[in-house]
Amino acid sequence: MIAYNAQIDGALATSKEISAYLTKAGALVSSIGAIQEETMRHDIKQPDLDVLIVLGGDGTILRACHLCSSVRIPIVGVNLGTMGFLIELQKDEWQNYFQRLLSGDFRIEKRMMLQAEHFRKEKSLGSWQVVNEVVVCRGQYVRPVRITTEVDGYPMAGYVADGVIAATPTGSTAYALAAGGAILPPDVRNIIIVPIAPHLSPDRSIVLSEGAKVTIKVHTSHQAVFSIDGHAPVIMKDGDHVQVGASVHDSLFIRFHGPGFFYQTLNRYLEQNPSLLAS
């Protein structure tokens, strides 16, 4: 199956080109569809689906991970976006690797995910699977919020800040990195906590073990929200909390390069964003 970002010019044409190539090589391409289409959620559950080929940028890959993780379908990405930090193959090189895909000459990289659950007092209002990060932060008013964090029921830190991020190792190179957090290799299984613009509060990131249960609670007289992987924000009231822990699901990526390719990509990213090295 091939999924593409319909907002990117040429994505459908490249999808059809890949489909023709794979079909000629003897593979069965079950369908081609835009990643945003609701039918994609149904199609991804086909019992004989071996891999999802995704064309787009990192945001497209995140959406694909949300679709594929629960059914354990691996993803191979072709970058049509800008940086493509999660994507190994560029638009002009997929033909060099897809014969290896067909012959099974690749490795599967497992990346830890999180589960986040929103509570109001003791009532659960919903839960989400997380690829990159959970962000608990101020809402429409440009004022910091007071946030307390606990680990396994014990107080960890309190912040007066724009927000707090709980990220996976994958997410450590996304918003958490921009907020000054540590960079974690993708194969480790840890949770990283990063404050956003703290005011007279702890300003260092904290790395926790995979088994930790983190509670992020807001204390505010004005609006606060939380967001999962950059999705639409969910309103929080004073005293609400989000509980974060390791998910039972992993994101699965097909990789053709060795693990060191992550550092090559990271080096390229930091060269393009030198301000991150100074933060």
C-alpha positions in Angstrom: 0.0 0.0 0.0 1.2 3.5 -0.8 0.1 6.6 1.1 1.0 10.2 0.2 0.5 13.7 1.4 -2.0 15.2 -1.0 -0.8 18.8 -0.1 2.6 18.2 -1.7 2.8 18.9 -5.4 3.8 15.8 -7.4 3.1 13.3 -4.5 0.4 11.5 -6.4 2.5 11.3 -9.6 5.5 9.9 -7.6 3.2 7.4 -5.9 1.9 6.1 -9.2 5.5 5.8 -10.5 6.5 3.8 -7.5 3.4 1.6 -7.9 4.2 0.9 -11.5 7.8 0.0 -10.6 6.8 -2.4 -7.8 4.0 -4.0 -9.9 6.5 -4.6 -12.8 8.8 -6.2 -10.3 6.1 -8.6 -9.2 4.8 -7.0 -6.1 1.2 -6.5 -5.3 0.3 -2.8 -4.5 -3.1 -3.0 -2.8 -4.0 0.7 -3.1 -2.7 4.2 -3.4 -4.4 6.9 -1.3 -3.9 10.2 0.5 -2.8 9.8 4.1 -5.5 12.2 5.2 -8.4 10.1 3.8 -10.5 8.3 6.4 -10.6 5.2 4.3 -6.8 4.8 5.0 -7.6 3.8 8.6 -9.7 0.9 7.3 -7.4 -0.1 4.5 -4.3 -0.3 6.8 -5.9 -3.2 8.6 -5.8 -5.6 5.6 -4.5 -8.9 6.9 -2.1 -9.4 4.0 -0.5 -6.0 4.2 3.3 -6.3 4.6 4.5 -2.7 4.4 3.2 0.9 4.0 5.1 3.1 1.7 4.7 6.8 2.8 5.5 9.8 0.6 5.7 13.2 2.3 7.6 14.8 5.2 8.0 14.0 8.9 4.4 15.1 9.6 3.1 12.5 7.1 5.3 9.9 8.8 3.8 10.7 12.2 0.3 10.2 10.8 1.3 6.9 9.3 2.8 5.8 12.6 -0.5 6.5 14.3 -2.3 4.3 11.7 0.2 1.5 11.7 1.6 1.0 15.2 -1.4 -0.9 16.6 -1.5 -3.4 13.7 2.4 -3.7 13.6 2.8 -2.7 9.9 6.3 -1.3 9.2 6.7 1.9 7.3 9.2 2.9 4.6 9.3 6.7 3.9 10.2 8.6 0.8 11.0 12.2 1.6 9.0 14.8 -0.4 9.1 17.4 2.4 12.0 19.5 3.7 14.2 17.9 6.4 12.6 14.5 6.6 14.4 13.7 9.9 12.4 10.4 10.2 12.7 9.5 6.6 15.7 7.6 5.2 15.1 7.8 1.4 15.0 10.9 -0.7 12.8 11.5 -3.7 15.5 10.8 -6.3 16.9 7.6 -4.7 14.0 5.3 -3.9 14.7 3.1 -7.0 18.1 2.3 -5.6 16.6 0.7 -2.5 13.2 -0.7 -3.5 14.7 -3.8 -5.1 16.3 -4.4 -1.6 12.8 -3.9 -0.1 11.4 -6.6 -2.4 14.2 -9.1 -1.6 14.0 -8.5 2.1 17.4 -6.9 2.4 16.6 -4.4 5.2 16.3 -4.2 9.0 13.3 -3.3 11.2 13.9 -0.4 13.6 11.5 -0.3 16.6 10.9 3.0 18.2 9.3 3.5 21.5 5.9 5.2 21.7 4.0 6.7 24.7 0.5 6.5 25.9 -1.1 9.7 27.3 -4.3 9.8 29.3 -6.2 13.0 30.3 -7.8 13.1 33.7 -10.2 15.5 35.4 -10.0 14.5 39.1 -10.3 10.7 38.8 -12.3 10.6 35.6 -10.5 9.7 32.4 -11.5 11.9 29.5 -9.5 10.0 26.8 -6.2 8.4 25.9 -3.8 8.8 22.9 -0.9 7.0 21.4 2.2 9.3 21.0 5.0 9.1 18.5 6.9 12.3 19.3 5.6 14.2 22.3 2.9 15.3 24.7 2.9 19.0 25.3 1.1 20.5 28.3 1.2 24.3 27.9 -0.6 27.7 28.2 -3.5 28.3 25.9 -4.6 31.5 24.1 -3.4 33.9 26.8 0.3 34.7 26.7 0.9 34.0 30.3 2.9 31.1 31.9 1.1 28.4 33.8 2.1 26.6 36.9 2.8 22.9 36.3 3.8 20.1 38.7 5.2 16.8 37.7 5.3 13.5 39.5 7.1 10.2 38.7 5.5 7.0 40.0 3.4 9.1 42.4 6.4 11.0 43.9 6.9 14.8 43.3 9.6 15.5 40.7 9.6 19.2 39.8 7.4 22.2 39.7 7.5 24.8 36.9 6.2 28.3 36.1 6.6 28.1 32.3 5.0 28.2 28.9 4.7 24.4 29.2 6.3 21.0 29.7 7.1 18.4 27.1 7.1 14.6 27.7 8.9 13.1 24.6 10.0 9.8 23.2 13.6 9.4 21.9 12.1 10.0 18.5 10.5 13.2 19.8 13.8 14.3 21.4 14.9 15.7 18.0 11.6 17.5 17.4 10.0 20.1 19.7 12.0 18.9 22.7 15.2 19.7 20.9 14.0 23.2 20.0 13.1 23.7 23.7 16.7 22.9 24.8 16.3 19.2 25.6 18.8 16.4 25.3 19.1 14.3 22.1 18.4 10.6 22.6 19.4 7.9 20.1 16.2 6.4 18.5 16.9 2.8 19.8 16.9 3.7 23.5 13.7 3.4 25.5 13.4 6.5 27.8 11.0 9.3 28.4 12.5 12.9 28.4 10.9 15.8 30.3 11.6 19.3 29.0 10.3 22.6 30.3 9.3 25.3 27.8 10.6 28.8 28.6 10.6 28.3 32.4 10.6 31.4 34.6 12.7 31.0 37.7 12.1 27.3 37.5 14.3 24.3 36.7 15.5 24.6 33.1 17.1 21.3 32.5 15.7 18.2 30.7 15.2 15.1 32.8 15.6 11.6 31.3 13.5 8.8 32.8 13.4 5.1 32.4 10.8 3.4 30.1 8.9 2.1 33.1 8.3 5.5 34.7 4.7 6.8 35.0 4.7 10.6 34.7 1.9 12.9 35.8 1.8 16.4 34.5 -0.7 18.6 36.3 -1.8 22.2 35.6 -2.6 24.8 38.2 -4.0 27.9 36.5 -6.7 30.5 36.5 -6.5 30.9 32.7 -6.7 28.5 29.8 -4.2 25.6 29.5 -4.1 22.9 26.8 -2.3 19.8 25.8 -1.4 18.5 22.4 -0.3 15.1 21.1 2.2 15.1 18.2 1.1 18.6 17.1 -2.5 17.7 16.8 -5.4 20.1 17.7 -5.1 21.1 21.3 -7.3 19.7 24.0 -8.6 22.2 26.7 -7.5 21.6 30.3 -9.0 23.0 33.4 -7.3 23.9 36.7 -6.3 20.7 38.4 -6.5 18.5 35.3 -3.6 16.2 34.7 -2.1 14.1 31.9 -0.6 10.8 32.8 2.2 9.6 30.5 3.9 6.2 30.2 5.4 3.8 27.7 2.9 2.4 25.2 2.5 -1.3 24.4 2.9 -0.4 20.8 6.1 0.6 18.8 6.6 2.5 15.6 8.2 0.1 13.1 10.5 1.5 10.4 12.1 -0.3 7.5 15.8 0.8 7.3 18.4 0.2 4.7 21.3 1.9 6.4 23.0 1.0 9.6 22.2 2.7 13.0 24.9 5.2 12.4 22.8 6.9 9.7 20.9 8.6 12.5 24.0 10.5 13.5 24.7 11.5 9.9 21.2 12.9 9.6 21.5 14.6 12.9 24.8 16.2 11.9 23.2 17.5 8.7 20.2 18.9 10.6 22.4 20.7 13.2 24.6 22.2 10.4 21.4 23.6 8.9 20.3 24.9 12.3 23.4 26.2 14.1 21.5 28.0 16.7 20.6 24.7 18.3 24.2 24.0 19.0 24.5 27.2 21.0 21.4 26.6 23.1 
